[in-house]
Amino acid sequence: MTKPEMQKTKEPQPLSLVGRAFHTFEDRDGDRTIKYQGIVRGKITESVYLVQYFEWIMGEPSTLELVTLDGMMGWQFYEDTEHMGFWYEHRYVPPRSVA
């Protein structure tokens, strides 16, 4: 997450999701695993947001998608991509490896 696109995001608005970075998760054999990372780019309606995903390996911008607020309920949000990177480096516990 060192690419310029991942470092600088639009300043989050108070009580708004726009400009906030996020991770989505999935359950794999009882472990909570990160599935996607991205940024909320804009609010389309009261319940629909435009999000941009980022490639996992290179951190390059990827696809855009319209997502409902209900569809974001399990996501974890961050103030910005720097906060997201800090959480990933210092707080995230990767799933157990199967030996």
C-alpha positions as CSV (number, residue, x, y, z in Angstrom):
1,M,0.0,0.0,0.0
2,T,2.8,2.4,-0.8
3,K,1.5,3.6,-4.2
4,P,0.5,7.3,-4.4
5,E,-3.1,6.3,-5.1
6,M,-3.2,4.4,-1.8
7,Q,-1.4,7.0,0.3
8,K,-3.5,10.1,-0.4
9,T,-7.2,9.9,-0.2
10,K,-9.9,12.5,-0.2
11,E,-10.3,14.0,3.3
12,P,-13.1,12.1,5.1
13,Q,-16.1,14.3,5.8
14,P,-17.4,14.2,9.4
15,L,-20.0,11.3,9.8
16,S,-19.5,10.3,6.2
17,L,-18.1,7.2,4.5
18,V,-16.8,9.2,1.5
19,G,-13.0,9.3,1.5
20,R,-12.7,6.4,4.0
21,A,-10.6,3.3,3.3
22,F,-12.0,-0.1,4.0
23,H,-11.4,-3.8,4.2
24,T,-14.0,-6.4,3.5
25,F,-13.8,-9.9,5.1
26,E,-14.8,-13.4,4.5
27,D,-14.9,-16.4,6.9
28,R,-12.5,-19.2,6.0
29,D,-12.7,-22.2,8.3
30,G,-13.6,-20.0,11.3
31,D,-10.9,-17.4,10.5
32,R,-11.8,-13.8,9.6
33,T,-9.8,-13.1,6.4
34,I,-9.4,-9.9,4.5
35,K,-11.0,-10.3,1.1
36,Y,-10.9,-6.8,-0.5
37,Q,-9.4,-3.3,0.2
38,G,-10.5,0.0,-1.2
39,I,-11.8,3.5,-0.8
40,V,-15.3,5.0,-0.8
41,R,-15.2,7.5,-3.6
42,G,-18.6,9.0,-3.5
43,K,-22.2,8.9,-2.3
44,I,-24.6,8.4,-5.1
45,T,-27.9,8.3,-3.1
46,E,-28.7,8.0,0.6
47,S,-28.1,4.2,0.4
48,V,-25.7,3.7,-2.6
49,Y,-22.0,4.5,-2.6
50,L,-19.3,4.3,-5.3
51,V,-16.3,2.3,-4.1
52,Q,-13.0,1.7,-5.7
53,Y,-11.1,-1.5,-5.0
54,F,-7.3,-1.9,-5.1
55,E,-5.3,-4.8,-6.3
56,W,-4.0,-6.8,-3.4
57,I,-0.4,-7.4,-4.4
58,M,0.6,-4.1,-6.1
59,G,-1.9,-1.7,-4.5
60,E,-2.9,-0.3,-7.9
61,P,-6.5,1.1,-8.4
62,S,-8.8,-1.6,-9.8
63,T,-12.5,-1.7,-10.4
64,L,-15.3,0.6,-9.3
65,E,-18.5,-0.7,-8.0
66,L,-21.8,0.7,-6.7
67,V,-22.5,-0.8,-3.3
68,T,-25.6,-0.4,-1.0
69,L,-25.1,0.7,2.6
70,D,-26.6,-2.7,3.7
71,G,-23.9,-4.4,1.6
72,M,-21.2,-2.5,3.6
73,M,-22.4,-3.6,7.1
74,G,-19.6,-6.1,7.6
75,W,-16.9,-3.9,6.3
76,Q,-14.2,-2.3,8.5
77,F,-13.6,1.4,7.8
78,Y,-10.6,3.6,8.5
79,E,-10.0,7.3,8.5
80,D,-7.7,7.0,5.5
81,T,-5.3,4.6,3.7
82,E,-2.5,5.4,6.1
83,H,-4.7,4.3,9.0
84,M,-5.7,1.2,7.1
85,G,-2.0,0.4,6.4
86,F,-1.1,0.8,10.1
87,W,-3.9,-1.5,11.2
88,Y,-2.8,-4.1,8.7
89,E,0.8,-4.0,9.7
90,H,0.3,-3.8,13.5
91,R,-3.1,-5.1,14.4
92,Y,-4.2,-7.7,11.8
93,V,-3.7,-11.3,12.7
94,P,-3.5,-13.4,9.6
95,P,-5.4,-16.7,9.6
96,R,-3.7,-19.8,10.9
97,S,-1.8,-21.7,8.3
98,V,-2.8,-25.3,7.7
99,A,0.3,-27.5,8.0
